[in-house]
Amino acid sequence: NTESDELILQISKLKRENAELRSKALLAEVVPSIKALTNNSTLVLSDVKNGDDDQVTGQKSPNMDHIGLRNAMDALYVSFVF
């Protein structure tokens, strides 16, 4: 019985390590997207959501960064739920 208990503990430990590694990998995707969004001082979050032009500079909002951030955050959430 102690062998089966030990196997269960090893499996639990491996699952935890796997979840931690997945979280680190996802954070590696999320952090650059957050930095890209926060480094642009003229960016308005509502413009990013709507995909509008920046009213101050007339430049297109970085929708690709926003979409990448959204996807990474969704994946991170799913990794913690499951």
Buried (B, 14 or more C-beta within 10 A) or exposed (E): EEEEEEEEEEEEEEEEEEEEEBBEEBEEBBEBBBEBBEEBEEBBEEBBEEEEEBEEEEEEBBBEBBEBBBBBBEBBEEBEEE
